[in-house]
Amino acid sequence: MALNDWQVSIGNVLLGPGTDYLVLGVEGLGIPGVRSTDSPRPNRRGDFYGNDQLDSRAVQVKVIVRGDSPEDTLTNFRALTGEWYLHEGEDTRPLDLKLPGFPDVRLIGRPRRVAADPFDRLKSRRIDATLEYYVADPVLYSATINTLETNLQVVPGGRTYPRTYPRAYGSGTSNIISANNSGNHPTPAVFTVYGPCVGPRIEHVTQGRALDFALTLPAGDFLEVDTDARSVLQNGTANRRASMTPDSEWFEMSAGSNDIRFTADGYDALARLTLDWRDGWVG
């Protein structure tokens, strides 16, 4: 569901304009902190530079819950708290929001605490609450997953798949996928190679990095490569991480343009590659 400006959603609850939940503000969406592995230089001034990575972020959504009566207000509040926790089987619970001038943004994290006294102002048909949300990965991702594909030969048009929506589809030509990450920060990707092919290779032309796989993929089989989880699965279950050649290098989708080349040592016209990614921002 597309959001309007200043709206926030989690699970089945929508907050913001046009709802019974007035969003006063969202804190924690700025540039996250940096986690560093700098180390002291023994017997000398200063440090040795280590590896800098963006740290996790904590987000707070301040809302006023309203209703037509005290009973209605409390019902709305309980509907919100009923969505503000991980449900059975969930590892994360996405939080979507819409800021003016930007597409819908998705935080992939965990709802934690609801700071509220539901009976403090219930007679006046309002409950003030602060919703705390923890995000291990601080990147703000597009709510829409972008999908492109290419064959090992020129093919026209795109292809529609029975996948989770919303998605934006397109196609590649001449075994090259030209993809654009419209955000300002690199994001992971999921590549899916469909057989039959031998020795598939996925190359990020601009970065000069590639993922090579020493395996034979029969017709009807697929190989899913997740650059975030660093996993390689055949048909969704069989671990094929060991098939990566020693010179393979993991990569992400750079901010801006990305050219992805799909090649193989041997293949059939049915072999193809799909690329799924989200645009990403920090700050």
ABEGO torsion letter per residue (X at the ends): XBBBBGBBBBEABBBEBGBABBBAEBBGABBBBBBBABBBBBGBBEBBBBBBBBBBBBBBBBBBBBBABAAAAAAAAAAAAAABBBBBGBABBBBBBBBBGBBBBBBBBBBBBBBBBAAAAAAAGBBBBBBBBBBABABBBBABBBBBBBBABBBBEBBBBBBBOBBBBBBBBGGBBBBBBABABBBBBBBBBBOBBBGBBBBBAAAGBBBBBBBBBBBGBBBBBBAAAGBBBBGGABBAAAABBAABBBBBBBBEBBBBBBBBABBBAABBBBBBBBBBBBX
